[in-house]
């Protein structure tokens, strides 16, 4: 018997039909037939199962029915499954079982996002330094703060602007310089709608959060006014979480522009097709509300 066949984790790897992605999130396993639970952390995830590490050693055995709860990329899951293999008394592989199609679709969406991020990182790692430098030098100057002579700043809450109505503000001027996109020809390539709703910016690398309000939104990105001064520079990876028109969103992106100490432009990255469709539908709904407001006239 070779070394791989002695290792239950290696056997599980041989049976896998889907790629597993490394994660590190709090999780809980419920032992359905024996009773009790074990808190721990989920270490990897695929469409068919996960690897779980308990905080303390347990007497778990293969074949036990379990229920595992975890949250990945802001989406909470609770799946039933079976212990496929165990190792060391605190490591087990779980195969998901009897997952309803809607929840499986949500898991597939999260997996697709993780796959895109891994692919983007691999592409960046394999890009020669000369190409990175050429791409960097070709990018337009992006304002790093107020007072830049060649980049007029658009102030939020301009005089004469009507108050927001149910999270949507009436149409305003879409001056090209107010977009967080890259070059002038790229600015406003996506329809941008003025909105007003609470948001949270997650700074991925340092693991901190900032609260604020979204000022405008498009399929390509958004502009957010933070409650506290923004602590990092452009090209910082972030995730933006907000709820608009009853739809929750958590979108990955990068800081594309810093208009002042409290106002930043974010460009969305690595959006799955499903999330692109959701944002597109949201933008269409906002446009309908705006058209109704324009038709009704001032109150």
Backbone bond lengths (Angstrom), bond angles and torsions (degrees), N, CA, C in turn:
res aa  C-N    CA-C-N  psi(-1)  N-CA   C-N-CA  omega(-1)  CA-C   N-CA-C  phi
1 X - - - 1.481 - - 1.516 108.95 -
2 X 1.330 117.27 126.69 1.453 119.50 -178.19 1.512 109.71 -79.86
3 X 1.354 114.79 171.89 1.463 121.94 -174.54 1.516 111.51 -63.97
4 X 1.338 117.30 -36.20 1.456 120.04 -176.78 1.524 111.05 -67.06
5 X 1.332 118.04 -37.96 1.453 120.37 -178.24 1.523 111.83 -71.38
6 X 1.354 118.41 -20.28 1.453 121.64 177.10 1.518 111.58 -78.03
7 X 1.288 117.49 -18.83 1.463 122.18 -174.32 1.526 109.99 -96.37
8 X 1.350 118.64 112.75 1.466 119.53 -178.67 1.507 112.53 -62.53
9 X 1.332 117.37 -30.85 1.463 119.95 178.48 1.514 110.21 -67.37
10 X 1.351 116.79 -38.06 1.463 120.51 178.27 1.521 110.59 -68.03
11 X 1.359 116.85 -37.59 1.457 119.17 177.31 1.517 110.42 -62.99
12 X 1.345 116.22 -40.81 1.453 119.44 177.88 1.504 111.31 -61.44
13 X 1.332 116.25 -37.89 1.467 120.19 179.42 1.517 111.01 -63.94
14 X 1.350 116.17 -36.01 1.466 119.32 -179.98 1.521 111.68 -67.97
15 X 1.349 116.76 -29.37 1.455 119.94 -177.88 1.522 112.83 -84.07
16 X 1.313 117.35 -12.09 1.457 119.63 -174.84 1.523 111.35 -70.06
17 X 1.306 114.31 140.29 1.462 119.91 175.61 1.521 111.29 -110.79
18 X 1.340 117.90 -8.74 1.453 122.23 178.78 1.527 110.06 -122.77
19 X 1.327 115.50 145.90 1.459 120.89 178.83 1.520 110.22 -65.65
20 X 1.328 116.41 138.53 1.456 121.08 175.97 1.518 109.56 -100.19
21 X 1.338 115.28 144.07 1.456 121.59 -178.69 1.520 109.53 -118.97
22 X 1.325 115.61 136.64 1.453 121.36 -177.73 1.517 110.80 -69.07
23 X 1.323 116.43 130.53 1.453 122.96 173.49 1.523 107.63 -135.08
24 X 1.307 117.37 173.11 1.464 121.70 177.13 1.521 107.47 -154.88
25 X 1.338 115.58 84.92 1.457 121.54 -174.18 1.528 110.59 -132.46
26 X 1.351 115.76 148.91 1.458 120.96 174.56 1.522 110.17 -58.33
27 X 1.325 116.03 144.38 1.452 120.11 -177.70 1.525 109.44 -155.66
28 X 1.326 116.18 163.46 1.463 122.32 176.95 1.521 108.29 -137.89
29 X 1.333 116.18 135.68 1.457 121.61 175.29 1.521 108.67 -112.06
30 X 1.337 116.72 128.57 1.456 122.86 173.73 1.520 108.59 -100.83
31 X 1.330 117.65 130.22 1.455 122.12 177.80 1.525 107.70 -92.47
32 X 1.331 116.25 102.70 1.456 121.43 -167.84 1.518 113.10 -68.59
33 X 1.322 118.76 -39.31 1.461 120.93 -175.96 1.524 112.41 -83.09
34 X 1.315 117.54 -30.08 1.462 121.75 -175.52 1.526 112.97 -100.48
35 X 1.342 116.67 -17.30 1.448 119.42 -175.42 1.517 110.89 82.76
36 X 1.321 115.94 160.63 1.453 120.32 179.61 1.514 111.93 90.23
37 X 1.311 115.21 172.10 1.461 121.56 -178.83 1.510 109.61 -145.86
38 X 1.327 115.61 166.26 1.458 122.12 179.42 1.520 108.78 -139.42
39 X 1.353 118.07 112.05 1.457 119.81 173.85 1.520 110.03 -74.16
40 X 1.312 115.41 152.02 1.459 119.82 179.59 1.511 110.54 -176.94
41 X 1.325 114.74 -147.27 1.467 120.04 -179.12 1.524 109.61 -138.55
42 X 1.331 115.15 142.36 1.457 120.75 173.90 1.527 107.51 -87.50
43 X 1.341 116.45 130.29 1.464 121.89 -171.98 1.523 113.25 -103.40
44 X 1.328 117.37 -31.42 1.463 119.65 174.11 1.521 109.02 -150.49
45 X 1.333 114.99 163.73 1.463 120.22 -170.40 1.515 110.07 -148.71
46 X 1.324 115.63 141.70 1.464 122.04 171.96 1.522 107.80 -143.52
47 X 1.324 116.71 -179.45 1.456 120.38 177.83 1.526 112.49 -67.38
48 X 1.328 117.01 -19.74 1.458 118.79 -174.65 1.521 113.98 -106.74
49 X 1.333 118.66 -12.29 1.452 119.25 -178.53 1.507 113.26 175.19
50 X 1.339 115.22 -167.35 1.467 119.81 -177.58 1.518 109.64 -153.93
51 X 1.321 114.88 167.74 1.457 122.66 173.24 1.527 107.40 -110.24
52 X 1.319 117.26 132.05 1.458 122.66 -173.80 1.526 109.58 -126.73
53 X 1.339 116.50 137.01 1.468 121.34 176.64 1.522 108.85 -118.91
54 X 1.318 117.49 121.65 1.446 121.72 179.63 1.528 110.70 -80.25
55 X 1.339 115.41 157.09 1.460 119.37 178.27 1.514 112.28 -70.91
56 X 1.344 116.93 -32.48 1.468 122.49 179.53 1.517 109.45 -127.55
57 X 1.325 115.89 160.48 1.463 120.68 178.10 1.531 109.83 -66.89
58 X 1.330 115.99 142.24 1.458 121.56 179.03 1.526 109.64 -129.92
59 X 1.331 115.65 173.23 1.475 120.91 178.39 1.524 111.07 -102.97
60 X 1.327 116.12 29.13 1.469 120.73 -177.48 1.523 111.05 -62.24
61 X 1.315 115.85 150.61 1.457 122.02 -178.27 1.522 110.04 -133.86
62 X 1.335 115.16 156.55 1.468 119.60 177.81 1.528 109.53 -63.31
63 X 1.329 115.07 146.83 1.451 120.59 179.66 1.506 114.35 91.57
64 X 1.357 117.81 -11.49 1.456 119.71 179.46 1.532 110.19 -67.88
65 X 1.343 117.45 133.92 1.473 119.23 172.02 1.515 110.30 -76.07
66 X 1.313 116.56 137.42 1.462 121.00 -176.24 1.526 109.36 -138.75
67 X 1.307 114.57 169.65 1.461 122.42 171.40 1.520 107.06 -134.24
68 X 1.321 116.92 125.75 1.455 121.18 -175.60 1.530 109.50 -116.05
69 X 1.328 116.50 134.01 1.471 122.88 179.00 1.519 109.14 -118.07
70 X 1.332 116.61 135.31 1.462 120.72 -179.89 1.524 109.18 -161.90
71 X 1.316 115.64 165.53 1.465 122.71 176.78 1.519 108.66 -128.67
72 X 1.321 117.17 126.68 1.467 122.92 179.06 1.514 108.80 -130.49
73 X 1.340 116.91 128.62 1.461 123.43 179.11 1.524 111.70 52.18
74 X 1.347 114.43 40.27 1.451 120.38 174.44 1.512 115.26 80.73
75 X 1.336 118.13 2.02 1.470 122.26 -179.88 1.525 108.63 -111.21
76 X 1.339 117.12 127.08 1.460 122.30 -178.87 1.527 110.33 -91.73
77 X 1.330 115.28 139.14 1.456 121.48 -179.95 1.533 109.91 -131.15
78 X 1.318 115.01 151.66 1.472 122.05 173.60 1.519 106.89 -144.96
79 X 1.337 116.49 103.41 1.446 122.24 -173.51 1.530 111.01 -117.41
80 X 1.320 115.07 142.74 1.458 120.00 169.31 1.527 109.02 -87.60
81 X 1.336 114.33 153.34 1.449 118.23 -179.48 1.515 111.65 -168.09
82 X 1.332 114.78 -167.20 1.462 122.61 -178.27 1.522 108.39 -132.60
83 X 1.340 116.53 139.27 1.466 120.32 175.41 1.520 108.35 -68.00
84 X 1.320 115.98 116.89 1.466 121.47 -175.93 1.523 111.51 -89.88
85 X 1.317 116.60 -35.83 1.459 121.62 177.74 1.523 109.65 -157.66
86 X 1.329 116.47 158.38 1.468 121.71 177.31 1.525 108.96 -133.13
87 X 1.329 114.20 158.69 1.464 119.01 179.86 1.526 109.09 -156.68
88 X 1.326 115.57 127.04 1.453 121.07 172.51 1.512 115.36 69.75
89 X 1.319 118.76 8.64 1.449 120.25 178.41 1.518 114.80 80.47
90 X 1.327 118.12 -8.55 1.474 118.97 179.97 1.527 113.05 -137.97
91 X 1.318 117.15 9.75 1.465 120.66 179.28 1.521 108.27 -128.20
92 X 1.322 117.16 129.46 1.452 119.62 179.34 1.515 111.25 -143.29
93 X 1.326 115.21 148.23 1.446 121.65 174.03 1.519 109.05 -101.46
94 X 1.326 116.20 131.74 1.459 121.70 -176.77 1.524 109.27 -116.08
95 X 1.321 116.06 128.97 1.457 121.48 174.24 1.529 108.60 -100.69
96 X 1.340 116.51 121.40 1.459 120.46 -179.56 1.521 110.27 -66.22
97 X 1.331 115.69 145.80 1.457 120.14 -176.85 1.518 109.62 -143.29
98 X 1.329 116.70 140.73 1.465 123.47 175.92 1.536 112.00 57.14
99 X 1.325 116.97 45.33 1.466 121.90 177.97 1.524 108.45 -83.12
100 X 1.334 116.90 130.52 1.468 119.47 179.80 1.531 108.72 -69.27
101 X 1.342 117.42 147.82 1.474 120.99 -174.47 1.526 114.01 -55.55
102 X 1.339 117.51 -38.17 1.465 119.19 -177.46 1.525 111.03 -64.24
103 X 1.342 116.80 -43.16 1.459 119.83 179.47 1.530 111.08 -69.67
104 X 1.337 117.08 -34.89 1.455 119.90 177.08 1.523 110.74 -65.28
105 X 1.340 117.13 -36.75 1.463 120.51 177.00 1.522 110.74 -64.35
106 X 1.331 117.19 -39.02 1.462 120.60 178.19 1.528 110.70 -66.85
107 X 1.342 116.71 -40.80 1.463 119.89 176.47 1.522 110.62 -63.68
108 X 1.332 117.04 -41.36 1.464 120.99 179.46 1.522 110.76 -61.52
109 X 1.336 116.84 -36.84 1.457 120.51 179.00 1.531 110.73 -65.07
110 X 1.332 116.26 -43.73 1.467 120.17 177.82 1.523 110.29 -62.93
111 X 1.336 117.01 -43.34 1.467 120.85 178.72 1.522 110.44 -61.58
112 X 1.342 117.43 -41.02 1.468 121.08 178.94 1.534 110.60 -61.05
113 X 1.334 117.01 -41.10 1.466 120.03 178.18 1.521 110.61 -63.00
114 X 1.328 117.24 -43.44 1.461 120.95 178.94 1.520 110.36 -63.58
115 X 1.328 116.82 -38.35 1.463 121.58 179.18 1.531 110.95 -63.59
116 X 1.341 116.16 -41.61 1.464 120.48 179.49 1.523 111.24 -66.10
117 X 1.339 116.49 -38.36 1.463 120.10 179.11 1.522 110.63 -66.11
118 X 1.342 116.35 -44.00 1.469 120.21 178.22 1.528 110.43 -60.93
119 X 1.348 116.83 -42.68 1.465 120.70 179.89 1.524 110.90 -64.53
120 X 1.339 116.97 -40.09 1.463 120.22 -179.84 1.522 110.85 -65.78
121 X 1.336 116.52 -40.74 1.465 120.11 178.48 1.525 110.86 -65.40
122 X 1.340 116.47 -40.76 1.462 119.90 179.28 1.524 110.97 -64.50
123 X 1.340 115.71 -40.07 1.459 119.77 179.00 1.524 111.01 -64.29
124 X 1.352 115.34 -42.32 1.465 119.66 179.22 1.523 111.10 -64.50
125 X 1.344 116.59 -39.30 1.463 120.24 -179.31 1.519 112.03 -67.73
126 X 1.339 116.85 -30.28 1.464 121.06 -178.07 1.524 113.74 -91.42
127 X 1.341 116.19 -4.05 1.456 119.37 179.02 1.529 109.87 -76.82
128 X 1.337 119.03 126.04 1.467 120.75 179.21 1.520 111.28 -58.81
129 X 1.326 115.63 149.08 1.467 120.98 -178.86 1.521 111.79 -59.20
130 X 1.331 117.60 -33.69 1.466 120.86 -179.74 1.520 111.23 -64.48
131 X 1.363 116.78 -39.71 1.456 120.18 178.82 1.520 111.03 -68.28
132 X 1.359 117.08 -39.86 1.457 120.22 178.10 1.521 110.70 -60.69
133 X 1.342 115.95 -42.30 1.465 119.99 -178.23 1.521 110.23 -67.15
134 X 1.350 116.58 -40.45 1.465 119.92 179.36 1.519 110.82 -65.01
135 X 1.354 116.47 -40.57 1.469 119.94 178.70 1.512 110.90 -65.41
136 X 1.329 116.40 -38.36 1.462 120.50 -179.44 1.509 111.22 -65.75
137 X 1.346 116.39 -42.38 1.461 120.23 -178.11 1.518 111.93 -71.17
138 X 1.347 116.42 -24.11 1.459 119.80 -179.06 1.513 112.83 -81.72
139 X 1.349 117.79 -13.96 1.447 120.17 -178.92 1.514 110.43 -73.53
140 X 1.345 117.43 144.70 1.464 120.65 -179.33 1.512 111.08 -71.26
141 X 1.328 114.88 159.93 1.450 119.52 176.37 1.515 109.46 -67.29
142 X 1.322 116.51 128.45 1.453 122.19 179.29 1.502 108.62 -111.71
143 X 1.309 119.46 132.99 1.453 120.56 -176.10 1.507 112.29 -60.73
144 X 1.334 117.88 130.59 1.451 122.92 177.55 1.504 111.16 -99.08
145 X 1.297 118.23 6.19 1.455 120.40 179.76 1.499 109.34 169.95
146 X 1.340 116.48 178.16 1.459 119.88 -178.65 1.508 111.76 -72.59
147 X 1.311 115.24 162.74 1.459 119.75 172.83 1.495 113.79 89.88
148 X 1.310 119.75 3.78 1.457 120.85 179.44 1.523 108.73 -75.22
149 X 1.343 118.61 123.23 1.463 120.39 -171.19 1.517 114.26 -64.37
150 X 1.356 117.39 -29.85 1.461 118.14 -174.47 1.517 112.26 -93.85
151 X 1.322 118.59 5.43 1.453 120.85 -178.98 1.505 110.22 -134.42
152 X 1.329 118.77 92.28 1.459 120.62 178.33 1.520 110.37 -61.44
153 X 1.338 116.48 141.33 1.451 121.64 -179.34 1.522 110.56 -95.78
154 X 1.334 115.69 133.67 1.435 119.98 175.66 1.520 108.66 -92.44
155 X 1.279 117.91 121.45 1.451 122.12 -177.04 1.517 109.68 -87.10
156 X 1.348 115.42 135.83 1.451 118.82 175.53 1.513 109.48 -77.15
157 X 1.332 115.41 154.26 1.442 119.53 179.60 1.509 112.47 66.68
158 X 1.338 118.29 40.14 1.458 121.50 -177.02 1.515 109.82 -63.74
159 X 1.358 114.95 153.44 1.445 120.25 -178.33 1.525 110.23 -60.47
160 X 1.325 116.09 132.88 1.453 121.21 178.57 1.509 113.75 91.45
161 X 1.374 118.20 -4.33 1.453 120.15 179.11 1.519 109.42 -75.01
162 X 1.330 119.12 130.99 1.460 121.11 -179.85 1.517 111.14 -70.43
163 X 1.322 118.72 155.60 1.465 121.30 -179.06 1.513 111.29 -69.47
164 X 1.347 117.42 156.91 1.461 120.44 -179.36 1.515 111.37 -68.49
165 X 1.339 115.64 149.99 1.453 121.86 177.37 1.519 107.94 -122.51
166 X 1.330 117.52 111.78 1.458 123.86 178.69 1.520 111.95 50.15
167 X 1.324 115.59 47.06 1.458 120.29 175.33 1.503 115.16 82.12
168 X 1.334 118.25 0.95 1.463 121.15 -179.09 1.521 108.42 -127.60
169 X 1.328 117.44 129.60 1.448 121.00 177.00 1.511 109.93 -98.54
170 X 1.340 118.38 149.01 1.451 121.38 178.16 1.513 111.72 -60.01
171 X 1.341 118.67 162.60 1.466 121.94 -175.01 1.507 111.66 -60.33
172 X 1.328 115.22 140.40 1.447 123.10 176.79 1.515 108.77 -130.95
173 X 1.308 115.13 174.04 1.464 119.81 -179.62 1.514 110.09 -62.95
174 X 1.328 116.52 135.63 1.459 121.16 177.48 1.515 109.21 -107.20
175 X 1.333 114.69 70.04 1.457 120.14 178.43 1.512 109.63 -63.14
176 X 1.319 119.47 131.97 1.461 121.04 -173.55 1.504 113.66 -60.50
177 X 1.343 118.92 -24.05 1.445 119.32 -176.04 1.515 112.50 -76.19
178 X 1.334 118.44 -11.76 1.453 119.80 -176.57 1.519 112.79 -86.62
179 X 1.306 117.22 -4.53 1.451 120.47 -178.36 1.509 111.17 -81.45
180 X 1.376 118.29 142.90 1.450 120.13 175.84 1.510 113.10 -83.01
181 X 1.319 119.10 9.06 1.461 120.67 179.26 1.519 109.93 -72.65
182 X 1.321 116.34 176.73 1.453 120.43 -171.67 1.514 114.38 -74.94
183 X 1.333 119.05 -89.13 1.449 123.07 -173.23 1.515 110.73 -88.29
184 X 1.364 118.34 162.94 1.471 120.48 -179.31 1.516 113.02 -56.69
185 X 1.339 118.17 -36.94 1.457 118.49 -177.97 1.525 111.40 -71.10
186 X 1.374 116.94 -22.26 1.456 119.89 178.78 1.521 112.30 -85.37
187 X 1.329 116.56 -19.67 1.451 119.77 -175.53 1.516 111.08 -65.37
188 X 1.341 114.70 138.37 1.460 122.21 -179.63 1.527 113.00 63.35
189 X 1.346 116.22 20.98 1.463 117.95 176.06 1.526 109.95 -63.88
190 X 1.353 116.45 -31.43 1.447 121.95 173.88 1.519 108.97 -103.75
191 X 1.316 116.91 141.45 1.452 121.43 177.91 1.517 109.29 -57.77
192 X 1.316 116.18 129.79 1.464 121.17 -177.83 1.515 109.03 -115.01
193 X 1.333 115.97 129.66 1.451 121.75 -178.50 1.524 109.88 -112.90
194 X 1.346 115.72 137.16 1.460 120.59 174.43 1.520 108.87 -76.01
195 X 1.321 117.00 126.71 1.460 122.97 179.22 1.517 108.85 -133.92
196 X 1.308 116.06 176.04 1.462 120.53 179.26 1.518 108.43 -155.19
197 X 1.330 116.32 96.53 1.454 120.69 179.83 1.524 109.54 -151.08
198 X 1.311 116.95 156.95 1.455 120.92 -178.61 1.523 111.02 -67.46
199 X 1.318 115.55 151.90 1.461 120.97 -179.06 1.523 109.54 -150.27
200 X 1.313 115.02 158.95 1.465 121.91 174.40 1.520 108.24 -127.50
201 X 1.320 116.76 130.88 1.462 122.08 175.25 1.529 108.05 -102.95
202 X 1.337 116.34 122.64 1.455 121.76 175.91 1.533 108.57 -98.09
203 X 1.338 116.51 119.28 1.469 121.23 176.50 1.522 106.77 -85.09
204 X 1.330 115.76 103.08 1.458 121.81 -167.72 1.521 112.52 -59.68
205 X 1.317 117.07 -46.00 1.465 120.18 -171.68 1.515 112.50 -70.09
206 X 1.343 117.37 -40.03 1.465 119.46 -175.21 1.521 112.13 -99.32
207 X 1.341 117.19 -4.61 1.440 120.83 173.23 1.515 116.00 70.21
208 X 1.326 118.75 28.46 1.464 121.52 178.64 1.529 109.62 -116.11
209 X 1.337 115.98 170.01 1.453 120.98 -177.88 1.521 111.04 -129.58
210 X 1.328 115.60 155.55 1.459 123.02 175.56 1.525 108.17 -132.53
211 X 1.326 116.44 136.53 1.460 120.91 176.49 1.515 109.77 -97.74
212 X 1.320 115.58 150.13 1.460 119.50 179.08 1.514 110.80 -172.81
213 X 1.331 115.85 -157.91 1.458 121.84 178.81 1.526 109.52 -135.94
214 X 1.330 115.66 138.50 1.464 120.42 175.14 1.529 108.69 -77.17
215 X 1.321 116.14 130.96 1.461 121.97 -179.80 1.521 111.63 -97.44
216 X 1.326 117.19 -35.74 1.459 120.42 174.38 1.516 109.77 -152.79
217 X 1.334 115.89 162.84 1.454 121.48 -171.53 1.514 110.46 -147.72
218 X 1.326 115.69 141.70 1.462 121.53 172.32 1.512 107.98 -144.19
219 X 1.328 116.73 176.04 1.454 120.18 176.96 1.526 110.95 -64.41
220 X 1.335 116.16 -26.31 1.461 120.14 -177.28 1.515 115.13 -89.38
221 X 1.345 118.22 -19.55 1.455 119.06 -177.64 1.513 112.50 172.80
222 X 1.321 116.17 -165.68 1.456 121.13 -178.94 1.519 109.70 -154.69
223 X 1.340 115.38 168.44 1.461 122.17 175.61 1.521 107.50 -122.78
224 X 1.333 116.37 130.36 1.465 121.74 -174.12 1.525 110.17 -126.25
225 X 1.304 114.94 137.35 1.460 123.22 172.92 1.526 107.42 -101.08
226 X 1.334 117.70 115.62 1.460 122.02 -176.81 1.519 111.13 -89.64
227 X 1.332 116.12 151.31 1.464 120.86 178.85 1.523 111.02 -70.75
228 X 1.330 117.03 -35.76 1.462 122.36 178.90 1.525 109.42 -109.83
229 X 1.332 117.15 157.65 1.472 119.24 177.36 1.529 110.92 -55.85
230 X 1.332 115.77 139.40 1.458 120.17 -178.20 1.531 109.24 -73.08
231 X 1.364 118.48 125.95 1.469 120.39 -168.08 1.522 116.44 -90.89
232 X 1.341 119.26 -9.22 1.465 120.46 -175.04 1.519 110.25 -126.21
233 X 1.331 116.04 174.53 1.456 121.03 -174.81 1.517 113.35 -97.78
234 X 1.325 115.48 -172.83 1.459 121.11 -179.59 1.525 110.58 -69.71
235 X 1.329 114.42 162.70 1.458 124.61 -177.55 1.528 113.10 67.08
236 X 1.336 117.49 14.99 1.459 121.53 174.11 1.522 109.18 -79.01
237 X 1.333 117.48 132.30 1.461 120.91 178.87 1.527 109.96 -73.52
238 X 1.318 115.95 134.58 1.457 121.55 -178.30 1.527 109.79 -141.00
239 X 1.315 115.52 167.17 1.453 122.99 166.91 1.521 107.34 -128.19
240 X 1.320 116.41 136.85 1.460 122.30 -177.06 1.520 109.53 -112.97
241 X 1.323 116.12 125.94 1.462 121.03 -179.17 1.523 109.39 -118.24
242 X 1.334 116.48 130.14 1.457 121.01 178.46 1.520 109.54 -157.93
243 X 1.331 115.18 166.86 1.458 121.60 178.70 1.514 107.92 -130.56
244 X 1.330 116.19 121.39 1.463 120.02 -175.99 1.519 109.29 -137.81
245 X 1.323 116.36 130.85 1.465 122.65 -179.37 1.527 111.15 55.46
246 X 1.344 115.18 37.30 1.455 120.17 178.25 1.509 115.05 77.30
247 X 1.344 118.29 6.85 1.460 121.67 -178.00 1.526 109.52 -112.80
248 X 1.355 117.88 121.03 1.468 120.22 177.55 1.525 111.10 -83.19
249 X 1.328 116.37 141.28 1.460 121.71 179.02 1.527 109.91 -133.80
250 X 1.324 115.80 146.24 1.470 122.81 167.65 1.525 105.83 -141.93
251 X 1.346 115.60 105.44 1.454 121.92 -169.93 1.526 110.33 -118.35
252 X 1.320 116.10 131.78 1.451 121.04 176.59 1.514 111.56 -79.11
253 X 1.333 116.33 152.20 1.457 119.49 -179.95 1.506 112.57 -173.31
254 X 1.332 115.29 -163.18 1.460 122.44 -178.41 1.521 108.34 -142.60
255 X 1.328 116.23 145.34 1.459 120.19 175.78 1.523 108.35 -69.27
256 X 1.324 116.41 118.34 1.450 121.76 -176.26 1.522 112.41 -101.04
257 X 1.330 117.18 -26.77 1.463 120.68 -179.10 1.514 109.60 -154.91
258 X 1.315 115.45 146.28 1.465 121.91 174.02 1.517 106.27 -120.11
259 X 1.338 115.96 105.55 1.455 120.88 -174.84 1.521 112.05 -78.09
260 X 1.316 117.15 -37.40 1.461 122.73 172.52 1.522 106.75 -157.92
261 X 1.312 118.57 -170.17 1.466 121.20 -173.04 1.530 112.45 -65.89
262 X 1.321 116.97 -18.75 1.462 120.22 -176.80 1.527 113.65 -118.58
263 X 1.309 119.22 -5.49 1.461 121.43 -173.35 1.523 110.36 -122.60
264 X 1.340 115.93 123.05 1.461 120.90 -177.48 1.520 110.10 -129.38
265 X 1.319 115.25 150.76 1.457 122.20 173.51 1.513 109.39 -104.54
266 X 1.314 117.28 132.90 1.462 122.55 -177.87 1.524 109.40 -118.09
267 X 1.316 116.44 131.62 1.464 121.77 174.48 1.517 108.05 -102.29
268 X 1.328 117.50 125.15 1.458 121.17 -179.08 1.532 110.57 -72.31
269 X 1.322 115.86 142.78 1.460 122.62 179.23 1.526 109.62 -133.72
270 X 1.319 115.90 154.68 1.463 123.02 170.01 1.531 112.70 58.09
271 X 1.330 117.92 32.75 1.461 119.59 178.51 1.525 110.25 -75.17
272 X 1.321 116.00 132.32 1.465 119.86 174.58 1.525 109.49 -69.93
273 X 1.322 115.90 162.49 1.469 119.77 179.01 1.523 111.22 -59.19
274 X 1.331 116.27 -35.70 1.465 119.87 -179.30 1.528 110.93 -66.44
275 X 1.326 116.49 -42.53 1.461 118.56 -179.59 1.528 111.01 -70.18
276 X 1.330 117.24 -35.72 1.462 119.48 174.82 1.524 110.51 -59.58
277 X 1.339 115.80 -42.01 1.455 120.11 179.39 1.525 110.95 -64.83
278 X 1.343 116.96 -39.74 1.456 120.91 179.61 1.531 111.18 -64.19
279 X 1.337 116.78 -43.41 1.466 119.85 179.00 1.525 110.24 -66.22
280 X 1.334 116.59 -40.33 1.468 120.26 178.61 1.526 110.99 -60.51
281 X 1.336 116.92 -44.28 1.462 120.81 178.87 1.523 110.84 -64.62
282 X 1.336 116.42 -38.43 1.464 119.85 177.94 1.520 110.79 -63.46
283 X 1.331 117.00 -43.38 1.462 120.94 179.95 1.525 110.79 -62.58
284 X 1.328 116.50 -38.40 1.466 120.34 178.91 1.526 110.51 -66.31
285 X 1.321 116.97 -39.05 1.468 120.11 179.14 1.523 110.83 -66.63
286 X 1.335 116.50 -41.08 1.459 120.25 177.76 1.526 110.50 -62.52
287 X 1.330 116.43 -40.49 1.465 120.77 179.23 1.534 110.75 -62.31
288 X 1.333 116.74 -38.27 1.460 120.08 177.84 1.526 111.16 -64.40
289 X 1.339 116.55 -43.44 1.465 120.54 178.61 1.517 110.00 -62.47
290 X 1.317 115.89 -41.39 1.468 120.28 -179.22 1.529 110.81 -64.96
291 X 1.343 116.19 -39.27 1.467 119.52 178.93 1.526 110.75 -66.19
292 X 1.341 116.72 -38.13 1.460 119.94 177.20 1.522 111.20 -64.24
293 X 1.339 116.33 -40.85 1.458 120.23 178.13 1.524 111.07 -62.08
294 X 1.344 115.70 -41.56 1.452 119.68 -179.96 1.542 111.12 -66.04
295 X 1.328 115.67 -37.73 1.466 120.07 -179.87 1.521 112.09 -68.83
296 X 1.340 116.41 -37.42 1.465 120.73 -179.32 1.504 112.59 -72.16
297 X 1.344 116.34 -27.17 1.458 120.45 -179.67 1.522 111.14 78.69
298 X 1.314 117.45 177.42 1.462 121.23 -177.75 1.512 111.40 -65.33
299 X 1.341 114.49 141.72 1.450 120.44 179.20 1.531 109.36 -85.14
